[in-house]
Amino acid sequence: MSRALAIGGLFLAALLLALAPAAPAWAAAQPSPAECLQCHAAEGLADGGGRDLGPHGALSCLACHQGVEIYPHDNPRLAACVSCHPPHNEETSGDLHAGVSCQACHLGGPAGPHALLPAGREASCRRCHFAGNQEGAPAALLPPKSLLCLACHTATLKLADWPSRIALAILALGLAGSLGFWLSGGGAGPAPAANHRSPWRLGPALAALVMDGLLQRRLWRLSPGRWLAHALIFLPFAARLAWALAALVLGRWEPGSGLTQTMLAKNNPATALFFDLTGLMVLVGGFLALARRLARRGHTVPGLPRPDWPALALLALVVLSGFVTEGARLSLTGHAGPPWAFLGAALCGLFSAGPDLQEAYAYLWYAHAVCYAAFVAYLPFSRLRHIVLAPLWLAIRAGGQARQGTQGT
């Protein structure tokens, strides 16, 4: 019996070995860089030891050069850099580099394509950023979108441009003064509670932040028409901010995921539609507010502040200059307009790609940045400061009222 089992086991093992797929010829011993360099040393790698390969010197050549394990190399393929290196986030590459190959910035030097260049070197940027280039790049090196740009764009946590630095400083000072005045009980600020030992209620505060701060429930009760105009302006910015914050987190958590790259890709159909549609909503809301104001001929709704025309004019300049800059970007980079980007595609036709647009794009970019910086700096001193302060005040007051209600029970 035992002999029969042993014979059966040997037969089964032989059958499994026969059915197992054959290993490729190169699997037993992959060529080392030194072996490859016996033939390829003349291509700038003369020492034969792989020291010119930089951080890739310890890797097998097959890690990047696929399909070359058998000679002759009939079907060589270069592995994608993103198979090992996660894609850059918005802070490093920006939206204009979404379609640029890694080799355009990182490869070059005396050893040809094997010499890696560090990221951020201006010399590598100047390969494309010069007047009269054929790559469709602006002549000037532009900074990444800053922290303040998160209100409208996927952006970074840096403050690399001077308009954003100035605007943020003025905004912080203005909001600190206004918020301190409100919290101290001045104006319509919340009155201090009599008993500080009772806990402050987070639930009512969050409910007020959503219902009254985000959805503008109180404004709807006072004036549905004004609520509509306000919602068309405010809610698109809130949606863009949520999009930008999600992309910022995903860009650091999962930079290579499909969702991250979709949210960062300006020419993706869904992304293009989202940003064009929200921008159009802001314009419609602004025109609706203007039409209502002209129709009422100076009459105001009791309990609501009067319109702040300088702030509204700056906001209109921000949105319009943004669309113009986006149309210039599409024309500069050779896009007729991504699918569903109806406004960008229409404005793209106003520009002719060439050296003039390469020079002018930087001025358009900074003009948009200056308009937005002016709006941000003016915001805490305008009647529109309630956009930021009112939700905080309503949340604080709701939590305080709940505390006072607890005291009375």
Secondary structure, DSSP 4 states (H G I P E B T S, - for coil): -HHHHHHHHHHHHHHHHHHSPPPPTTTSSPPPHHHHHHHHGGGT-TTSSSGGGGGGTTS-GGGTEET-SSSS-SS-EEPPGGGTSPPP-TTTT-GGGTT--THHHHB-STTGGGSBPPTT-HHHHTTT-STT-SS---SSPPPPP-GGGGGTS---S---SHHHHHHHHHHHHHHHHHHHHHHTT-TTPPPPPS-TTSPPPHHHHHHHIIIIIIS-HHHHHH-HHHHHHHHHHHHHHHHHHHHHHHHHHHHHH-TTSHHHHHHH-TTSHHHHHHHHHHHHHHHHHHHHHHHHHHHHTT---TTSPPP-HHHHHHHHHHHHHHHHHHHHHHHHTT-S--TT-HHHHHHHTT---SHHHHHHHHHHHHHHHHHHHHHHHHGGGSGGGHHHHHHHHHHHHHHHHHHHHHHH-
